[in-house]
Amino acid sequence: MSWLEALLLGILQGLTEFLPVSSSGHLVLVENFLLRNNPPGITFEIALHIGTLFAVFCIFREDIKKILISFIHLFKTGKHKKREDPYLRLLGLLLLGTIPISLIGGLFRGVIERLFEYPRMVSLMLIITGIILWATKRPKVERRKLNRLNIRDALGIGLAQVIGLIPGISRSGVTISCGLFRGLSRDSAYRFSFLLAIPAIIGAAGLEFRNLSTIPKENIYPLIIGTIAAFLSGLLALKALLSIIKKGRFSFFAYYLWVIGLLSLGVSYIG
């Protein structure tokens, strides 16, 4: 793989991992239509995930810091700092929301991996993701803050994250949409979605570590370039998405998904 291909794939991963357009769907289409004879491989894909993971750490460092402080205090003292510690409660809801993807992702991993072999299905899933995003134009109007998140919210968003395992279905798209449908504020749906992504990204990368092979010397520089590109483009995507969500324009991504989905379907049939 050339450094230019690594750079482009890193940028693609960083942008599509966080924007509600499905990183897995885009990578499937790119690999099938553009990199058919030179796929990036497991090692490169893990490196890209690590790059995007650090982007999440940077953007949500304050939330992560407060969650860790609350957990360490509980571990040391065996009691809450306050009668109701909001960050300890948030940690519990994040763990609860991670259960569905841990169970279903582990049990059906082989089935999910085989779905990556069907680019036409991926194209259809992109169109379906667009429909889900379009539906957020009319969400509930409760607009609850993150401290009012409940068990049903956490489980619902956690189940939506499972649907995001299907290539072409955007993880961030369906989890944020689910939060909006549940009546969360735009900022709260955004924050919970990406905090919930942390264990999911770590788990996905961890599952592939056993498949790592020795990296040839000529591939080290493209690997580094791709990782840095994924990190920087991920930062940009996260900041841009928050601004878009706050302005109520989250559903606008539906147009892009419909165009890409229909175009890739057309190309697959013509090709």
C-alpha positions as CSV (number, residue, x, y, z in Angstrom):
1,M,0.0,0.0,0.0
2,S,1.3,3.4,-1.0
3,W,1.5,6.4,1.5
4,L,-1.2,8.2,-0.6
5,E,-3.6,5.2,-0.3
6,A,-3.0,5.1,3.4
7,L,-3.6,8.8,3.8
8,L,-6.9,8.7,1.9
9,L,-8.1,5.6,3.8
10,G,-7.1,7.2,7.1
11,I,-9.1,10.4,6.2
12,L,-12.0,8.3,5.1
13,Q,-12.0,6.3,8.3
14,G,-11.8,9.3,10.5
15,L,-14.6,11.2,8.8
16,T,-17.0,8.3,8.3
17,E,-16.4,6.7,11.7
18,F,-18.0,9.6,13.4
19,L,-20.2,11.3,10.8
20,P,-23.4,9.3,10.4
21,V,-22.5,7.8,7.1
22,S,-21.1,4.4,8.0
23,S,-17.3,3.9,8.0
24,S,-17.7,0.1,7.4
25,G,-20.0,0.7,4.5
26,H,-17.6,3.2,2.8
27,L,-14.6,1.0,3.4
28,V,-16.4,-2.0,1.9
29,L,-17.3,0.0,-1.2
30,V,-13.8,1.5,-1.5
31,E,-12.1,-1.9,-1.2
32,N,-14.5,-3.5,-3.7
33,F,-14.4,-0.8,-6.3
34,L,-11.0,0.9,-5.9
35,L,-8.7,-1.4,-3.9
36,R,-9.8,-4.9,-5.0
37,N,-6.3,-6.0,-5.8
38,N,-4.7,-4.3,-2.8
39,P,-6.9,-4.6,0.3
40,P,-5.5,-2.8,3.4
41,G,-5.5,-5.8,5.8
42,I,-6.3,-6.4,9.4
43,T,-3.2,-4.6,10.8
44,F,-4.0,-1.4,8.9
45,E,-7.7,-1.5,10.0
46,I,-6.7,-1.8,13.6
47,A,-4.3,1.1,13.3
48,L,-7.1,3.2,11.9
49,H,-9.4,2.3,14.8
50,I,-6.7,3.3,17.2
51,G,-6.4,6.7,15.5
52,T,-10.2,7.3,15.8
53,L,-10.2,6.1,19.4
54,F,-7.6,8.7,20.4
55,A,-9.8,11.3,18.7
56,V,-12.7,10.3,21.0
57,F,-10.4,10.5,24.0
58,C,-9.4,14.1,23.1
59,I,-12.9,15.4,22.5
60,F,-14.5,13.8,25.5
61,R,-11.5,14.0,27.8
62,E,-13.4,16.0,30.5
63,D,-16.3,13.5,30.6
64,I,-13.8,10.6,30.7
65,K,-11.8,12.3,33.5
66,K,-14.8,12.8,35.7
67,I,-16.1,9.3,35.2
68,L,-12.7,7.9,36.1
69,I,-12.4,10.1,39.2
70,S,-15.9,9.0,40.4
71,F,-15.0,5.3,39.8
72,I,-11.6,5.6,41.6
73,H,-13.3,7.3,44.5
74,L,-15.9,4.6,44.8
75,F,-13.2,1.9,44.5
76,K,-11.2,3.4,47.3
77,T,-13.9,4.4,49.7
78,G,-16.8,2.1,48.8
79,K,-19.2,5.0,48.7
80,H,-20.3,7.8,46.5
81,K,-18.8,11.2,46.8
82,K,-22.3,12.6,46.9
83,R,-25.7,11.0,47.5
84,E,-26.2,10.8,43.7
85,D,-22.9,11.0,41.7
86,P,-24.0,11.8,38.1
87,Y,-20.8,10.5,36.5
88,L,-20.9,7.2,38.4
89,R,-24.5,6.8,37.3
90,L,-23.4,7.6,33.7
91,L,-20.7,4.9,34.0
92,G,-23.3,2.4,35.0
93,L,-25.6,3.3,32.1
94,L,-22.6,3.1,29.7
95,L,-21.8,-0.4,30.9
96,L,-25.4,-1.4,30.6
97,G,-25.6,0.0,27.1
98,T,-22.5,-2.0,26.1
99,I,-24.0,-5.4,27.1
100,P,-26.1,-5.8,23.9
101,I,-23.1,-5.3,21.5
102,S,-20.9,-7.5,23.7
103,L,-23.3,-10.4,23.6
104,I,-24.7,-10.2,20.1
105,G,-21.5,-9.0,18.5
106,G,-19.6,-12.0,20.0
107,L,-22.3,-14.6,19.2
108,F,-22.8,-13.5,15.6
109,R,-19.4,-12.3,14.7
110,G,-19.0,-14.7,11.9
111,V,-22.4,-13.8,10.3
112,I,-21.6,-10.1,10.6
113,E,-18.2,-10.6,8.9
114,R,-19.7,-12.4,6.0
115,L,-22.0,-9.4,5.4
116,F,-18.9,-7.4,4.3
117,E,-18.8,-9.6,1.2
118,Y,-22.0,-8.2,-0.3
119,P,-21.4,-4.6,-1.5
120,R,-25.0,-4.4,-2.9
121,M,-26.4,-5.1,0.5
122,V,-24.1,-2.4,1.9
123,S,-25.5,0.0,-0.6
124,L,-29.1,-0.8,0.5
125,M,-28.1,-0.3,4.2
126,L,-26.7,3.1,3.4
127,I,-30.1,4.1,1.9
128,I,-31.8,2.7,5.0
129,T,-29.5,4.7,7.3
130,G,-30.5,7.8,5.3
131,I,-34.2,7.0,6.0
132,I,-33.4,6.7,9.8
133,L,-31.6,10.1,9.8
134,W,-34.4,11.7,7.9
135,A,-36.9,10.5,10.5
136,T,-35.0,12.6,13.2
137,K,-36.6,15.7,11.6
138,R,-39.6,14.9,13.9
139,P,-38.1,13.6,17.1
140,K,-39.8,13.7,20.6
141,V,-39.7,17.2,22.2
142,E,-38.7,16.2,25.8
143,R,-35.1,17.2,25.3
144,R,-33.8,15.5,28.4
145,K,-30.3,16.2,29.6
146,L,-27.7,13.5,30.1
147,N,-28.3,13.4,33.9
148,R,-31.9,12.3,33.2
149,L,-30.9,9.4,31.0
150,N,-32.5,6.2,32.3
151,I,-32.1,2.4,32.0
152,R,-34.5,2.2,29.0
153,D,-32.6,4.9,27.2
154,A,-29.3,3.1,27.7
155,L,-30.6,-0.3,26.6
156,G,-32.4,1.2,23.6
157,I,-29.3,3.1,22.4
158,G,-27.2,0.0,23.2
159,L,-29.5,-2.1,20.9
160,A,-29.3,0.5,18.2
161,Q,-25.5,0.2,18.4
162,V,-25.9,-3.5,17.6
163,I,-27.8,-2.6,14.4
164,G,-24.8,-0.4,13.6
165,L,-22.6,-3.6,13.3
166,I,-24.3,-4.2,9.9
167,P,-22.0,-2.7,7.2
168,G,-23.8,0.3,5.7
169,I,-25.7,1.1,8.9
170,S,-24.0,4.0,10.7
171,R,-23.3,3.3,14.3
172,S,-23.3,7.0,15.2
173,G,-26.3,7.6,13.0
174,V,-28.5,5.0,14.6
175,T,-27.4,5.6,18.2
176,I,-27.8,9.4,18.0
177,S,-31.1,8.9,16.2
178,C,-32.3,6.5,18.9
179,G,-31.4,9.1,21.6
180,L,-33.3,11.8,19.8
181,F,-36.3,9.4,19.4
182,R,-36.1,8.7,23.1
183,G,-36.5,12.4,23.8
184,L,-32.9,13.3,24.7
185,S,-31.4,16.7,23.9
186,R,-29.2,16.9,20.8
187,D,-26.1,17.4,22.9
188,S,-27.0,14.5,25.3
189,A,-27.6,12.1,22.4
190,Y,-24.3,13.1,20.8
191,R,-22.3,12.7,24.1
192,F,-23.8,9.3,25.1
193,S,-23.4,7.9,21.6
194,F,-19.7,8.6,21.5
195,L,-18.9,7.7,25.1
196,L,-20.7,4.4,24.3
197,A,-18.4,4.0,21.2
198,I,-15.3,3.8,23.4
199,P,-15.7,0.2,24.6
200,A,-17.1,-0.8,21.2
201,I,-14.0,0.5,19.4
202,I,-11.7,-1.0,21.9
203,G,-13.5,-4.3,21.7
204,A,-13.5,-4.4,17.9
205,A,-9.8,-3.7,17.8
206,G,-9.1,-6.2,20.5
207,L,-10.9,-9.0,18.7
208,E,-8.6,-8.5,15.7
209,F,-5.3,-8.5,17.6
210,R,-5.0,-12.2,17.4
211,N,-5.0,-11.9,13.6
212,L,-2.1,-9.5,13.5
213,S,0.9,-10.5,11.4
214,T,4.4,-9.1,11.3
215,I,4.4,-5.7,9.6
216,P,6.8,-5.5,6.6
217,K,9.2,-2.6,6.9
218,E,7.8,-1.0,3.8
219,N,4.3,-0.9,5.4
220,I,5.3,0.9,8.6
221,Y,5.2,4.5,7.1
222,P,1.8,4.0,5.4
223,L,0.6,2.6,8.7
224,I,1.7,5.6,10.7
225,I,0.4,8.0,8.0
226,G,-3.0,6.3,8.0
227,T,-3.3,6.4,11.8
228,I,-2.4,10.1,12.1
229,A,-4.8,10.9,9.3
230,A,-7.6,8.9,11.0
231,F,-6.9,10.8,14.3
232,L,-6.9,14.3,12.7
233,S,-9.9,13.7,10.5
234,G,-11.7,12.1,13.4
235,L,-11.2,15.2,15.5
236,L,-12.5,17.4,12.7
237,A,-15.6,15.1,12.2
238,L,-16.5,15.1,15.9
239,K,-16.3,18.9,16.2
240,A,-18.2,19.4,12.9
241,L,-20.9,16.9,13.9
242,L,-21.6,18.6,17.2
243,S,-22.1,21.9,15.4
244,I,-24.4,20.3,12.8
245,I,-26.5,18.5,15.5
246,K,-26.9,21.7,17.6
247,K,-28.2,23.5,14.5
248,G,-30.8,20.7,13.9
249,R,-29.3,19.6,10.6
250,F,-28.5,16.0,11.5
251,S,-31.1,14.8,9.0
252,F,-29.2,16.5,6.1
253,F,-26.8,13.5,5.9
254,A,-29.7,11.5,4.5
255,Y,-29.3,13.1,1.1
256,Y,-25.6,12.1,0.9
257,L,-26.4,8.5,2.0
258,W,-29.2,8.2,-0.6
259,V,-26.9,9.5,-3.4
260,I,-24.0,7.2,-2.4
261,G,-26.2,4.2,-1.9
262,L,-28.0,4.6,-5.3
263,L,-24.7,5.3,-7.1
264,S,-22.9,2.3,-5.7
265,L,-25.9,0.1,-6.5
266,G,-25.9,1.4,-10.1
267,V,-22.1,0.8,-10.4
268,S,-22.4,-2.7,-9.0
269,Y,-25.0,-3.7,-11.5
270,I,-23.2,-2.0,-14.5
271,G,-19.9,-3.5,-13.4
